[in-house]
Amino acid sequence: MSINSFGHIFRVTTWGESHGTAIGATIDGCPPGISITEELIQNFLDKRKPGQNKFTTQRKEADKVSILSGVFEKISTGTPIQLLINNTDQKSKDYGDISEKFRPGHADYTYFLKYGIRDYRGGGRSSARETAARVAAGAIAQLALKELQPNLEIYGYMIQLGNKKINANNFNLSNIPKNSFWCPDSEVVSEWEDYLLTLRKSGDSVGAIIEITIKGAPGGLGAPIYAKLDADLASSLMSINAVKGVELGNGMDVAKLAGSDNADEMFFDGGNVSFGSNHAGGILGGISTGQDIVTRFSVKPTSSILKPKQTINKKGDIVEIRTKGRHDPCVGIRAVPVGEAMVACVILDHFLLHRGQNGKNQGQIG
């Protein structure tokens, strides 16, 4: 398994398995001079860690991070940063019953097809446990962006749980940290809670849609062909466990619009460029416009469920499977900080690419 890295200049490699000794990340290309501490990284990891409420897996992991290299006297040195997170609450025996069976809807089957061997204890590398390492790397990216682009803010939030959507009229970014779903609509939270508790009691799971808005991103990030900003954002989000779809701007809905409706009209006043709308999601031709960058991704229902399903085992026998253990009834909840982390890594990477090639934008209006 040789492809465990992403990024161009800001490059991240994650390692480890769900039920192994530890997981972690190696970050190469972080600029020197960035203020980094374990406590600052921990603030981001605490948003993702399991066992925080009744709507996520009850696996108890502190996700305590250790910095092994690349930081001296709380400042990045420009050398590779190595991050370590120990696994402390594995219950591998919960997976004994499925060691020879393939979970429907899970990567068990495809991993076995590719490698001829699989770590059935939680799925190994296919487990959402791996995303803790991404969040740790994303924390480094966010800390760097805070110093290099202080006006930039990244907001992740859930806009749909199963078939239950938020009311856009109730959208308020300040509501996001006030509930278990990272939901910007406070009025829908109680309905979501009842819905998810009912699903959990029945041994089932459900999917979700997460939206991420990047405010204050400079224009000019990206490239027209092979390093499109939207392509790299989509690739990074699709790499998250259980993600099955990614949109930028209006996404699939642009197919319903006439060109006259889809065009984001442009204005120039007081030395500033403005737009009448943002159907493009802040990116045109693979390059950021300076508007809010808006993307969303769908997360499928958790494949490990207590409801019995038909499957096959390694011998080809048709068998029944029920997955014991501690699993998220909606993995989309903990995917919110993971999405934020991946977006932060991509934006920082493209900022460094742009700075390396151009220094600043070449084209000026007015």
VEXPA-640686 format. One line per field, with one value per atom (N, C-alpha, C): chain; x, y, z; residue number from 1; atom name. Coordinates in steps of 0.1 Angstrom, whole numbers. Each point is the difference from the previous one (the first is absolute). Layout:
REM residues N
nulo: [A ...] .
X: [X ...] .
Y: [Y ...] .
Z: [Z ...] .
papa: [NUM ...] .
tigu: [CA ...] .
***
This chain:
REM residues 366
nulo: [A A A A A A A A A A A A A A A A A A A A A A A A A A A A A A A A A A A A A A A A A A A A A A A A A A A A A A A A A A A A A A A A A A A A A A A A A A A A A A A A A A A A A A A A A A A A A A A A A A A A A A A A A A A A A A A A A A A A A A A A A A A A A A A A A A A A A A A A A A A A A A A A A A A A A A A A A A A A A A A A A A A A A A A A A A A A A A A A A A A A A A A A A A A A A A A A A A A A A A A A A A A A A A A A A A A A A A A A A A A A A A A A A A A A A A A A A A A A A A A A A A A A A A A A A A A A A A A A A A A A A A A A A A A A A A A A A A A A A A A A A A A A A A A A A A A A A A A A A A A A A A A A A A A A A A A A A A A A A A A A A A A A A A A A A A A A A A A A A A A A A A A A A A A A A A A A A A A A A A A A A A A A A A A A A A A A A A A A A A A A A A A A A A A A A A A A A A A A A A A A A A A A A A A A A A A A A A A A A A A A A A A A A A A A A A A A A A A A A A A A A A A A A A A A A A A A A A A A A A A A A A A A A A A A A A A A A A A A A A A A A A A A A A A A A A A A A A A A A A A A A A A A A A A A A A A A A A A A A A A A A A A A A A A A A A A A A A A A A A A A A A A A A A A A A A A A A A A A A A A A A A A A A A A A A A A A A A A A A A A A A A A A A A A A A A A A A A A A A A A A A A A A A A A A A A A A A A A A A A A A A A A A A A A A A A A A A A A A A A A A A A A A A A A A A A A A A A A A A A A A A A A A A A A A A A A A A A A A A A A A A A A A A A A A A A A A A A A A A A A A A A A A A A A A A A A A A A A A A A A A A A A A A A A A A A A A A A A A A A A A A A A A A A A A A A A A A A A A A A A A A A A A A A A A A A A A A A A A A A A A A A A A A A A A A A A A A A A A A A A A A A A A A A A A A A A A A A A A A A A A A A A A A A A A A A A A A A A A A A A A A A A A A A A A A A A A A A A A A A A A A A A A A A A A A A A A A A A A A A A A A A A A A A A A A A A A A A A A A A A A A A A A A A A A A A A A A A A A A A A A A A A A A A A A A A A A A A A A A A A A A A A A A A A A A A A A A A A A A A A A A A A A A A A A A A A A A A A A A A A A A A A A A A A A A A A A A A A A A A A A A A A A A A A A A A A A A A A A A A A A A A A A A A A A A A A A A A A A A A A A A A A A A A A A A A A A A A A A A A A A A A A A A A A A A A A A A A A A A A A A A A A A A A A A A A A A A A A A A A] .
X: [9 -9 9 2 11 -6 -13 -5 -7 7 -5 3 3 4 -8 -2 -7 7 -2 5 12 3 11 12 -1 10 -2 -12 -5 -5 9 -3 -2 -10 -4 0 6 0 -6 -11 -6 4 0 4 -8 0 -6 -14 -4 -13 -9 -13 -10 3 5 3 14 9 14 4 14 5 -3 1 -1 -3 -5 -1 7 2 7 2 7 2 14 6 12 -3 3 -2 13 1 12 -4 8 -3 -7 -1 -6 10 -5 10 6 12 6 -6 1 -4 -15 -7 -14 -1 -8 -2 -8 6 -7 3 -11 2 -10 3 -9 -14 0 -13 -9 7 -7 -6 8 -4 -12 1 -10 -13 -1 -13 -7 7 -7 -3 8 -2 -12 -2 -11 -14 0 -13 -4 10 -2 -1 6 3 -14 1 -12 -5 -12 -5 -4 -2 -3 -15 -9 -14 -7 -13 -7 -3 4 -2 12 11 12 5 9 5 5 -2 3 15 7 14 7 7 6 14 3 14 2 11 3 6 5 7 11 7 11 11 4 10 14 10 14 8 7 9 14 4 13 11 -3 11 -6 9 -4 -5 0 -4 10 6 9 -4 -1 -4 -14 -9 -13 -1 10 1 4 -7 4 13 8 14 1 -10 1 3 4 3 -13 0 -12 -5 -13 -7 -6 3 -5 -10 -12 -10 -4 -2 -4 -12 -10 -12 -1 1 -1 -14 -2 -13 -1 -11 0 -13 -10 -12 -5 9 -4 -7 -10 -6 -1 12 1 -9 -3 -8 -14 -5 -13 -1 11 1 3 1 3 -10 -13 -11 1 6 0 14 9 13 0 -10 0 -12 -7 -12 3 -7 1 -12 2 -11 -6 -13 -6 2 4 2 13 9 12 12 12 12 6 -6 6 2 -10 1 11 0 9 14 2 14 5 -8 4 3 -9 3 13 4 12 13 -1 12 1 -12 0 1 -1 1 -7 -7 -6 0 0 0 -15 -6 -15 -3 10 -2 -3 -13 -4 3 6 2 14 9 14 1 5 2 -13 -10 -13 -9 5 -8 0 -11 0 10 5 10 12 3 12 -2 -13 -2 5 3 6 13 8 13 -2 -10 -3 -3 -8 -4 12 9 12 9 0 8 -8 -13 -8 1 3 2 13 10 13 -3 -8 -4 -7 -10 -8 9 9 9 9 4 8 -8 -12 -9 -3 -2 -3 11 12 11 3 -2 2 -11 -12 -13 -9 2 -8 -14 -5 -14 -7 7 -7 -6 -13 -7 -6 0 -6 -11 -12 -11 -6 -1 -6 -13 -10 -13 -9 -9 -9 -12 -4 -12 -11 3 -10 3 -9 1 -10 4 -9 -8 -13 -8 -5 5 -4 10 -5 9 -2 10 -1 -10 -5 -7 10 3 10 -3 -13 -4 5 3 5 15 7 14 8 8 7 13 12 13 2 -5 2 -6 -10 -6 8 10 8 6 7 6 -9 -13 -9 -8 2 -8 9 -5 8 2 -7 0 8 5 7 -10 -12 -11 -2 -2 -2 -14 -9 -15 -4 -1 -3 -13 -10 -13 -2 9 -1 7 8 8 -8 -11 -8 -6 -4 -5 11 11 12 3 0 3 -9 -13 -10 1 3 1 12 11 13 -1 -6 -1 -9 -11 -9 8 8 8 10 6 11 -6 -12 -7 -4 -2 -4 12 12 12 4 -5 2 8 3 8 -6 6 -5 12 -2 10 -3 9 -1 6 -3 7 6 13 8 4 -2 4 12 9 12 1 0 2 13 8 13 -2 1 -1 14 2 12 12 -4 11 4 12 4 -3 -2 -2 14 -1 13 5 -5 5 -5 9 -4 8 -5 6 -10 1 -10 -2 11 -2 2 13 2 2 -1 0 -12 -11 -12 -3 -4 -3 -12 -11 -12 3 9 3 7 10 7 -9 -9 -10 -9 -5 -8 7 13 8 2 3 3 -12 -12 -12 -5 2 -4 9 12 9 -4 -10 -5 -8 1 -7 -15 -7 -15 -5 8 -5 -2 -12 -4 -3 0 -2 5 4 5 -5 -4 -4 7 2 5 -11 -2 -10 -14 -7 -13 1 12 2 -9 -7 -8 -12 -4 -12 3 13 2 -5 -2 -6 -14 -7 -14 -1 11 0 3 -6 4 13 8 12 -2 -11 -3 -3 -4 -3 13 8 12 11 1 11 0 11 1 5 -10 3 10 9 11 -2 5 -1 14 2 12 -4 3 -4 10 4 9 13 5 12 -1 -12 -2 -9 3 -8 -10 -13 -10 -8 -8 -8 -15 -9 -14 -5 8 -4 13 -2 12 -3 -6 -3 12 12 12 7 -5 6 14 3 12 12 -3 11 -4 8 -3 13 -2 12 11 -4 9 8 -4 7 -10 3 -9 -2 -13 -4 2 1 0 -13 -10 -13 1 -11 0 1 9 1 -10 -9 -11 1 1 0 -8 -5 -7 2 -1 2 -10 -3 -10 8 -5 6 -10 3 -9 -3 -10 -3 11 3 10 -3 10 -2 -1 6 0 -13 -10 -12 -5 -9 -4 -12 -6 -11 6 -5 5 -1 11 0 6 -3 6 13 10 13 6 13 8 12 6 13 11 12 11 -1 -8 -2 -11 -7 -11 -14 0 -13 -9 -13 -9 -3 2 -1 -7 -4 -6 10 0 9 -6 4 -4 13 3 13 -2 8 0 10 1 10 -7 9 -5 2 -11 0 -8 3 -8 -13 -11 -13 0 8 2 14 8 14 2 -10 1 2 -4 1 15 8 14 8 -7 6 2 -8 1 14 6 14 10 -3 9 0 -12 -1 7 -2 7 15 5 14 6 -8 5 0 -11 0 11 3 11 13 3 12 1 -11 0 2 -7 1 14 6 14 10 -2 8 0 -12 -2 5 -1 6 15 6 15 4 -8 3 -1 -10 -2 11 4 11 13 2 12 2 -12 1 -1 -10 -3 4 0 2 -13 -6 -13 -7 -13 -8 6 1 6 -10 -13 -10 -7 -1 -6 -12 -11 -12 0 -2 -2 14] .
Y: [-12 12 12 6 10 14 2 13 5 6 5 14 8 14 8 13 9 14 9 13 2 12 4 5 12 5 -3 3 -5 -14 -10 -14 -8 -8 -7 -15 -8 -14 -5 -8 -6 -15 -5 -14 -6 -13 -7 -6 -9 -7 2 -3 3 -8 -12 -8 -3 8 -1 8 1 6 15 6 15 3 13 6 13 6 13 5 11 8 5 1 7 11 13 11 6 1 5 13 10 13 10 -2 11 11 12 12 1 5 2 12 1 12 0 -11 -1 -5 7 -4 -13 -10 -13 -7 -4 -8 -11 -10 -12 5 10 5 6 7 7 -11 -10 -11 -8 -2 -7 6 14 7 -5 -3 -5 -14 -8 -14 -3 8 -1 1 7 1 -13 -8 -13 -12 0 -12 -7 -13 -8 1 -5 -1 13 11 12 2 -7 1 -13 -1 -13 -2 10 -2 -5 -2 -5 -13 -7 -12 2 -10 1 -5 -3 -2 12 -2 10 2 10 3 15 3 13 8 -8 6 10 -4 9 0 12 0 4 -6 3 5 10 6 -6 -8 -7 7 9 7 12 9 11 13 -1 12 2 12 3 13 -1 11 6 -10 4 6 0 6 -11 0 -10 4 -10 2 -1 -4 -2 -15 -8 -14 -8 -13 -8 -1 2 -1 -14 -7 -13 0 -4 0 -15 -2 -14 1 -9 -2 -15 -3 -14 -4 -13 -6 -6 3 -5 -8 -1 -6 -10 -8 -10 -11 -6 -12 -10 -5 -8 -13 -5 -12 2 13 3 -4 -2 -2 -15 -8 -14 -7 3 -7 4 11 4 -2 -7 -2 -7 -8 -7 5 10 5 14 4 14 8 12 8 7 -2 7 15 6 15 4 -9 4 -4 6 -3 -13 -8 -13 -8 -1 -8 5 13 5 0 2 -1 -14 -10 -14 -3 5 -2 6 11 7 -6 -3 -3 -15 -7 -14 -2 11 0 12 -1 12 0 12 1 2 -11 1 7 3 7 15 2 14 5 -8 4 5 0 4 14 2 13 6 -9 5 5 -1 5 15 6 15 4 -10 3 8 -4 7 15 4 15 8 -5 8 5 -8 5 11 0 11 13 -2 12 6 -8 5 8 -6 7 13 -1 12 11 -4 10 8 -7 7 10 -5 9 12 -2 11 10 -5 9 8 -6 7 11 -4 9 12 -2 11 10 -4 10 6 -9 5 6 -3 5 3 10 2 2 4 3 -12 -11 -12 -8 -5 -8 -12 -11 -12 -5 -2 -4 -13 -11 -12 -2 -6 -1 -11 -6 -10 7 -2 6 -11 -12 -11 -12 -6 -13 -9 -11 -8 8 0 9 12 3 12 11 11 12 11 9 12 10 10 11 11 3 10 14 2 13 1 -11 0 -2 2 -2 10 -4 9 -7 5 -6 -1 8 0 -12 -7 -12 -12 0 -12 -7 7 -7 -3 4 -1 -13 -9 -13 -11 -12 -12 -3 7 -3 11 10 11 6 2 4 15 8 14 4 -10 3 -6 8 -5 -6 4 -5 -15 -5 -14 -10 5 -9 -10 4 -10 -11 4 -10 -10 5 -9 -9 5 -8 -12 3 -11 -10 5 -9 -9 6 -9 -9 4 -10 -11 2 -11 -9 5 -8 -8 6 -7 -12 2 -10 -12 3 -11 -7 5 -7 5 11 5 13 5 12 9 12 9 9 5 9 15 8 15 7 13 10 11 2 10 11 13 11 7 5 8 13 11 13 6 5 6 15 8 14 7 10 7 -6 -10 -6 10 2 10 -5 9 -4 -4 -9 -3 -14 -7 -13 -10 -10 -10 1 -7 0 -5 3 -3 -15 -8 -14 -10 -4 -12 3 13 3 9 -3 8 -1 12 0 -8 0 -8 -14 -4 -14 -6 8 -5 0 10 -1 -12 -3 -11 -13 -1 -12 -3 11 -1 -5 6 -4 -14 -4 -13 -11 4 -9 -4 8 -3 -12 -8 -13 3 -8 0 11 9 11 -6 3 -5 11 13 10 14 8 13 11 11 11 13 8 14 10 10 10 -7 3 -6 -15 -5 -14 -5 -11 -7 9 9 8 10 2 10 -6 -13 -6 5 5 4 15 7 14 4 11 6 8 3 7 14 6 13 0 -11 -2 -4 -8 -5 10 9 10 9 0 9 14 9 14 7 8 6 15 7 14 5 13 7 13 1 13 3 12 4 -8 -4 -8 -14 -5 -15 -7 -12 -8 -8 0 -7 -8 -10 -9 1 -2 0 -13 -11 -13 -9 -12 -9 -14 -2 -13 -8 6 -7 -5 5 -5 6 12 6 -4 -9 -5 0 6 0 -4 -10 -5 -6 -5 -6 10 13 10 8 3 7 14 5 13 10 -4 9 0 -6 -2 -12 -2 -12 -12 -9 -13 -10 -6 -8 -14 -10 -14 -8 -11 -10 -14 -9 -14 -9 -11 -10 -11 -4 -12 -11 -12 -11 -5 -8 -5 -10 0 -9 -15 -7 -14 -10 3 -9 2 -9 2 -13 1 -12 -7 7 -7 -11 -12 -11 3 -3 1 -13 -3 -11 4 -9 2 -13 0 -12 0 -12 -1 -3 -2 -3 -12 -10 -12 1 11 3 -5 -4 -4 12 -1 11 -1 11 0 13 0 12 7 13 8 10 2 11 5 13 5 5 -7 5 11 5 11 14 10 14 8 4 6 13 9 12 -3 4 -1 9 11 9 5 -6 4 14 6 13 11 -3 10 2 -10 2 3 -1 4 15 8 14 6 -3 5 -7 -12 -6 8 3 8 14 6 13 -2 -11 -3 -2 -7 -3 13 8 13 9 0 9 -4 -13 -5 4 -1 3 16 8 14 5 -5 3 -4 -12 -5 9 4 9 14 4 13 0 -11 -1 -2 -7 -2 14 8 13 9 0 9 -4 -13 -4 4 0 3 15 7 13 11 -5 10 7 6 6 0 3 0 10 -4 9 9 -4 8 9 12 10 7 2 6 15 9 14 7] .
Z: [0 0 0 -12 -1 -1 -1 -3 13 9 13 2 -11 2 -10 4 -9 2 -10 1 -9 -4 -9 8 6 8 15 5 13 -2 4 -4 13 0 12 -3 9 -1 13 0 12 0 12 2 12 1 12 -4 9 -1 12 -2 10 13 -1 12 2 -6 2 12 3 11 0 -12 -1 -14 -2 -13 0 -12 0 -14 0 -13 0 -13 -2 -10 5 -9 -5 -13 -6 -7 1 -7 8 13 8 1 -2 0 14 1 14 6 13 7 4 -1 4 14 8 14 1 5 1 13 7 12 0 9 1 4 9 5 -11 -9 -11 -10 -3 -8 6 13 8 -1 -1 -1 -12 -11 -13 2 6 1 9 10 9 -6 -12 -7 -7 -3 -8 9 12 7 4 1 2 15 2 14 6 -7 6 3 -7 2 -4 2 -3 -14 -9 -14 -8 7 -6 6 -6 6 14 9 14 3 -11 2 7 11 7 -3 -8 -4 3 8 3 -12 -10 -12 5 10 5 -10 -5 -10 6 -6 4 -13 2 -11 2 -10 1 -7 -9 -8 -7 -4 -9 7 14 8 11 1 10 8 13 8 -5 -4 -4 -13 -8 -14 -10 -11 -11 -6 -3 -4 -15 -7 -15 -3 10 -3 2 -4 2 14 1 13 1 11 2 12 -2 10 3 13 5 9 -3 8 4 12 5 0 -4 1 14 8 13 4 -9 4 -11 -6 -10 7 -6 4 -12 -3 -13 0 13 0 -5 -1 -5 -15 -7 -14 -3 10 -3 -8 1 -7 -15 -4 -14 -7 7 -6 -13 -3 -13 -9 6 -8 -5 -10 -6 3 6 4 -13 -3 -12 1 -11 0 6 4 7 -10 3 -8 3 9 3 -13 -8 -12 -10 -3 -10 5 14 5 -2 2 -1 -15 -9 -14 -4 5 -4 6 13 8 4 -1 4 15 8 14 5 11 6 15 6 14 4 4 3 13 8 13 -3 -2 -3 -14 -8 -14 -3 10 -2 -6 -12 -6 -5 -2 -5 11 12 12 0 5 2 11 8 10 -6 -13 -7 -1 0 -2 11 12 11 -5 -7 -5 -10 -8 -9 7 11 8 6 5 6 -10 -13 -10 -4 -1 -3 11 12 11 -3 -5 -4 -11 -10 -11 5 9 5 7 8 8 -10 -10 -10 -8 -4 -6 8 13 10 -1 -2 0 -14 -10 -14 -6 3 -5 12 8 12 -2 -12 -2 -5 -2 -5 11 -2 10 -7 6 -6 10 -6 8 -7 8 -4 8 -6 7 -8 7 -6 -5 -12 -5 -3 1 -2 7 7 7 -6 -7 -7 -10 1 -9 7 11 8 -2 -6 -3 9 1 7 -7 7 -6 -3 -12 -4 7 2 6 15 6 14 1 -11 -1 9 9 9 4 -5 3 15 8 14 7 -7 6 -1 -9 -3 12 9 11 12 -2 12 0 -10 0 -5 2 -3 -15 -8 -14 -8 6 -7 -10 5 -9 2 -11 0 2 0 2 14 10 14 1 -9 1 -4 -8 -5 9 9 8 8 7 8 -9 -12 -9 -4 -3 -4 12 12 11 2 -1 1 -11 -12 -12 2 4 1 11 11 12 -4 -7 -5 -9 -9 -9 8 9 8 8 6 7 -9 -12 -10 -6 4 -6 -13 -5 -13 0 -12 -1 -12 -1 -11 -5 -12 -6 3 -6 3 -11 -1 -9 8 -2 7 -10 4 -8 7 -8 5 -7 7 -5 4 -10 3 -3 11 -1 0 -8 0 -8 -8 -8 -11 -3 -10 -14 -10 -13 -6 -11 -7 4 10 4 -10 -3 -9 -14 -9 -14 -10 -13 -9 -4 1 -5 11 3 8 15 4 14 4 -6 3 15 5 14 3 -8 3 -2 -9 -2 12 5 12 13 1 11 -1 -12 -2 2 -4 2 15 7 14 8 -3 7 -4 -13 -4 7 5 6 14 6 13 0 10 1 -1 -8 -1 -9 -5 -9 -14 -5 -13 -10 4 -10 5 -9 3 -10 5 -9 3 -10 2 -5 8 -4 -1 -11 -2 -4 -3 -3 -11 3 -10 -5 9 -3 -12 -3 -11 -13 -1 -12 -3 10 -1 -4 0 -2 -15 -4 -13 3 -11 2 6 -4 6 15 5 14 8 -7 7 1 -9 -1 13 7 11 -4 -1 -6 9 -7 7 0 11 1 6 -3 5 6 13 7 11 1 11 0 -12 0 3 1 4 -10 -3 -9 9 -4 7 -10 5 -8 4 -9 3 6 -2 5 1 4 2 -4 -12 -5 -2 -3 -2 12 12 12 3 -6 3 -8 -11 -8 -14 -9 -15 -7 -9 -7 8 12 9 9 -1 8 8 13 9 -5 3 -4 11 12 12 7 -6 7 10 7 9 -9 5 -7 7 -7 6 -6 8 -5 10 -5 9 -4 9 -3 8 -7 6 6 12 7 1 -4 0 14 2 13 5 12 6 -4 -5 -5 11 11 12 8 -2 7 6 10 7 -7 -9 -8 -8 -1 -7 -15 -8 -14 -6 -13 -7 -6 1 -6 -4 -3 -3 9 1 7 -10 5 -9 -8 5 -8 -10 0 -10 6 12 6 3 -2 3 15 7 15 4 13 5 9 0 8 8 13 9 6 -1 5 14 9 14 1 12 2 2 0 2 -13 -6 -13 0 -9 -1 -7 5 -7 -12 1 -12 0 -8 0 -5 -6 -5 10 13 11 2 1 3 -13 -12 -12 -2 8 -1 2 12 2 -10 -5 -9 -13 -5 -12 1 12 2 -1 6 0 -14 -9 -13 -8 1 -7 4 13 5 -6 -1 -6 -15 -7 -14 -2 8 -2 3 11 3 -11 -5 -10 -12 -4 -12 3 12 3 -1 4 -1 -14 -8 -15 -7 4 -7 4 13 5 -7 -2 -6 -14 -8 -14 -2 7 -4 11 12 11 4 -10 2 -14 1 -13 -10 -13 -10 -6 -1 -7 10 -3 9 -7 6 -6 4 -10 3 0] .
papa: [1 1 1 2 2 2 3 3 3 4 4 4 5 5 5 6 6 6 7 7 7 8 8 8 9 9 9 10 10 10 11 11 11 12 12 12 13 13 13 14 14 14 15 15 15 16 16 16 17 17 17 18 18 18 19 19 19 20 20 20 21 21 21 22 22 22 23 23 23 24 24 24 25 25 25 26 26 26 27 27 27 28 28 28 29 29 29 30 30 30 31 31 31 32 32 32 33 33 33 34 34 34 35 35 35 36 36 36 37 37 37 38 38 38 39 39 39 40 40 40 41 41 41 42 42 42 43 43 43 44 44 44 45 45 45 46 46 46 47 47 47 48 48 48 49 49 49 50 50 50 51 51 51 52 52 52 53 53 53 54 54 54 55 55 55 56 56 56 57 57 57 58 58 58 59 59 59 60 60 60 61 61 61 62 62 62 63 63 63 64 64 64 65 65 65 66 66 66 67 67 67 68 68 68 69 69 69 70 70 70 71 71 71 72 72 72 73 73 73 74 74 74 75 75 75 76 76 76 77 77 77 78 78 78 79 79 79 80 80 80 81 81 81 82 82 82 83 83 83 84 84 84 85 85 85 86 86 86 87 87 87 88 88 88 89 89 89 90 90 90 91 91 91 92 92 92 93 93 93 94 94 94 95 95 95 96 96 96 97 97 97 98 98 98 99 99 99 100 100 100 101 101 101 102 102 102 103 103 103 104 104 104 105 105 105 106 106 106 107 107 107 108 108 108 109 109 109 110 110 110 111 111 111 112 112 112 113 113 113 114 114 114 115 115 115 116 116 116 117 117 117 118 118 118 119 119 119 120 120 120 121 121 121 122 122 122 123 123 123 124 124 124 125 125 125 126 126 126 127 127 127 128 128 128 129 129 129 130 130 130 131 131 131 132 132 132 133 133 133 134 134 134 135 135 135 136 136 136 137 137 137 138 138 138 139 139 139 140 140 140 141 141 141 142 142 142 143 143 143 144 144 144 145 145 145 146 146 146 147 147 147 148 148 148 149 149 149 150 150 150 151 151 151 152 152 152 153 153 153 154 154 154 155 155 155 156 156 156 157 157 157 158 158 158 159 159 159 160 160 160 161 161 161 162 162 162 163 163 163 164 164 164 165 165 165 166 166 166 167 167 167 168 168 168 169 169 169 170 170 170 171 171 171 172 172 172 173 173 173 174 174 174 175 175 175 176 176 176 177 177 177 178 178 178 179 179 179 180 180 180 181 181 181 182 182 182 183 183 183 184 184 184 185 185 185 186 186 186 187 187 187 188 188 188 189 189 189 190 190 190 191 191 191 192 192 192 193 193 193 194 194 194 195 195 195 196 196 196 197 197 197 198 198 198 199 199 199 200 200 200 201 201 201 202 202 202 203 203 203 204 204 204 205 205 205 206 206 206 207 207 207 208 208 208 209 209 209 210 210 210 211 211 211 212 212 212 213 213 213 214 214 214 215 215 215 216 216 216 217 217 217 218 218 218 219 219 219 220 220 220 221 221 221 222 222 222 223 223 223 224 224 224 225 225 225 226 226 226 227 227 227 228 228 228 229 229 229 230 230 230 231 231 231 232 232 232 233 233 233 234 234 234 235 235 235 236 236 236 237 237 237 238 238 238 239 239 239 240 240 240 241 241 241 242 242 242 243 243 243 244 244 244 245 245 245 246 246 246 247 247 247 248 248 248 249 249 249 250 250 250 251 251 251 252 252 252 253 253 253 254 254 254 255 255 255 256 256 256 257 257 257 258 258 258 259 259 259 260 260 260 261 261 261 262 262 262 263 263 263 264 264 264 265 265 265 266 266 266 267 267 267 268 268 268 269 269 269 270 270 270 271 271 271 272 272 272 273 273 273 274 274 274 275 275 275 276 276 276 277 277 277 278 278 278 279 279 279 280 280 280 281 281 281 282 282 282 283 283 283 284 284 284 285 285 285 286 286 286 287 287 287 288 288 288 289 289 289 290 290 290 291 291 291 292 292 292 293 293 293 294 294 294 295 295 295 296 296 296 297 297 297 298 298 298 299 299 299 300 300 300 301 301 301 302 302 302 303 303 303 304 304 304 305 305 305 306 306 306 307 307 307 308 308 308 309 309 309 310 310 310 311 311 311 312 312 312 313 313 313 314 314 314 315 315 315 316 316 316 317 317 317 318 318 318 319 319 319 320 320 320 321 321 321 322 322 322 323 323 323 324 324 324 325 325 325 326 326 326 327 327 327 328 328 328 329 329 329 330 330 330 331 331 331 332 332 332 333 333 333 334 334 334 335 335 335 336 336 336 337 337 337 338 338 338 339 339 339 340 340 340 341 341 341 342 342 342 343 343 343 344 344 344 345 345 345 346 346 346 347 347 347 348 348 348 349 349 349 350 350 350 351 351 351 352 352 352 353 353 353 354 354 354 355 355 355 356 356 356 357 357 357 358 358 358 359 359 359 360 360 360 361 361 361 362 362 362 363 363 363 364 364 364 365 365 365 366 366 366] .
tigu: [N CA C N CA C N CA C N CA C N CA C N CA C N CA C N CA C N CA C N CA C N CA C N CA C N CA C N CA C N CA C N CA C N CA C N CA C N CA C N CA C N CA C N CA C N CA C N CA C N CA C N CA C N CA C N CA C N CA C N CA C N CA C N CA C N CA C N CA C N CA C N CA C N CA C N CA C N CA C N CA C N CA C N CA C N CA C N CA C N CA C N CA C N CA C N CA C N CA C N CA C N CA C N CA C N CA C N CA C N CA C N CA C N CA C N CA C N CA C N CA C N CA C N CA C N CA C N CA C N CA C N CA C N CA C N CA C N CA C N CA C N CA C N CA C N CA C N CA C N CA C N CA C N CA C N CA C N CA C N CA C N CA C N CA C N CA C N CA C N CA C N CA C N CA C N CA C N CA C N CA C N CA C N CA C N CA C N CA C N CA C N CA C N CA C N CA C N CA C N CA C N CA C N CA C N CA C N CA C N CA C N CA C N CA C N CA C N CA C N CA C N CA C N CA C N CA C N CA C N CA C N CA C N CA C N CA C N CA C N CA C N CA C N CA C N CA C N CA C N CA C N CA C N CA C N CA C N CA C N CA C N CA C N CA C N CA C N CA C N CA C N CA C N CA C N CA C N CA C N CA C N CA C N CA C N CA C N CA C N CA C N CA C N CA C N CA C N CA C N CA C N CA C N CA C N CA C N CA C N CA C N CA C N CA C N CA C N CA C N CA C N CA C N CA C N CA C N CA C N CA C N CA C N CA C N CA C N CA C N CA C N CA C N CA C N CA C N CA C N CA C N CA C N CA C N CA C N CA C N CA C N CA C N CA C N CA C N CA C N CA C N CA C N CA C N CA C N CA C N CA C N CA C N CA C N CA C N CA C N CA C N CA C N CA C N CA C N CA C N CA C N CA C N CA C N CA C N CA C N CA C N CA C N CA C N CA C N CA C N CA C N CA C N CA C N CA C N CA C N CA C N CA C N CA C N CA C N CA C N CA C N CA C N CA C N CA C N CA C N CA C N CA C N CA C N CA C N CA C N CA C N CA C N CA C N CA C N CA C N CA C N CA C N CA C N CA C N CA C N CA C N CA C N CA C N CA C N CA C N CA C N CA C N CA C N CA C N CA C N CA C N CA C N CA C N CA C N CA C N CA C N CA C N CA C N CA C N CA C N CA C N CA C N CA C N CA C N CA C N CA C N CA C N CA C N CA C N CA C N CA C N CA C N CA C N CA C N CA C N CA C N CA C N CA C N CA C N CA C N CA C N CA C N CA C N CA C N CA C N CA C N CA C N CA C N CA C N CA C N CA C N CA C N CA C N CA C N CA C N CA C N CA C N CA C N CA C N CA C N CA C N CA C N CA C N CA C N CA C N CA C N CA C N CA C N CA C N CA C N CA C N CA C N CA C N CA C N CA C N CA C N CA C N CA C N CA C N CA C N CA C N CA C N CA C N CA C N CA C N CA C N CA C N CA C N CA C N CA C N CA C N CA C N CA C N CA C N CA C N CA C N CA C N CA C N CA C N CA C N CA C N CA C N CA C N CA C N CA C N CA C N CA C N CA C N CA C N CA C N CA C N CA C N CA C N CA C N CA C N CA C N CA C N CA C N CA C N CA C N CA C N CA C N CA C N CA C N CA C N CA C N CA C] .
***
